[in-house]
Amino acid sequence: MALWMLVALGDLVLLLVSAGMAALVALVAVVTVIAAGVAAWRLPRRSALAGEEAVPVPRATRRRA
């Protein structure tokens, strides 16, 4: 994760805390939303890569590469 993303997430937590939300609740909420976003972004890509169109590669070829 890029440094600017971590800074932006920290700012978001501080903004939620200043709005009256408890610090732990704000941190858990931000981490949960980020984890769900990453999972939603990666899940379709992983299933597309592991589709039925995958061609098996012989073991000897993998060793040389």
N, C-alpha and C positions, 0 to 999 in steps of 0.2 A: 504494500500500500504506500502510496506516495506521501511525502511529508506534508504537503499542503492539504491532503485529505484528512490526515490525522489532526491537523490544526483546525480544519473546518468542523470536524466532529467534536473536538474539544470545545469550540465556540458554541456549537449547538447545545451541548450539555450545560455549559455556563448560562446560556440564554434560558433554557428550561428551568434551571435552578433559580435564576433571578426572577422568573415569572411565578415562583412559589412552589414548584415541584421539588420534592426531596431529591437530594443529590444521587443517592443510590438508585432510586426509581428512574430518574432521568438517564443515568448511565445504562441501566438494564434496558430501558426502552430504546435508546439509540443503538446499542449493540444488537438487540433483537431485530430491529428494522434492517440494519446493515446485513446481518446474517441471512435474513429472508431474501433480501435483494440479491446477494451473491448466489444463494442456492437457486433462485429463480433464473438467474442469468446462466449458471453453469449446467443445470439439469438438462435443458433442451439440447445444448451443445454436446454433452456427453452421450445422450441417447442417439443423437444423429451420427456421431462418430462410431458408435458400436452397433450400427445397423446390420442388416442381413447382407449388405453389399461388401462387407469386409472380406478381404482376400487373405487366406491363411499363408503365412510366410514360413518356409522351411527353417528348421532350427539352425542348420549350418549357415544359412545366409545371414541370420541374425548375429551369429558369432563374429562373422567377418566384418560386419558393419560396425 
